[in-house]
Amino acid sequence: MALVKKGSRLITVDGISYRWRIRRKPTYSQALAWSPLTYAVELADSPGSTLVVTTNHPHPNSWMLESPGAVVPSAVAESIRSARTRGWAPKSPGSPFHLDQSHGFASPH
């Protein structure tokens, strides 16, 4: 399944263009800062397998935090590189590839 283009951002990593997107509205557990932020990445031109990254940060629209921070493009690029070395094949169709980087996530509540 392809990502919705509206609200997505383009990023080029090692000469390859990708599209990434954070869910605009947090899930209930993300809004309460009980679970970490996730975002999705796919090839920009011909999407195949989607990369789903679980971060160790709260969602930017969390109800419980005043300034939870933001996802920066350099972190997205590093996640893409990490997933590629771990076997993510973005051109191949199939199930989403999950990259869990949530080690160290601590709910403030």
Summary of the structure (lengths in Angstrom):
residues: 109
radius of gyration: 13.8
end to end distance: 34.6
largest distance: 41.4
contacts: 294
relative contact order: 0.23
helix: 16%
strand: 24%
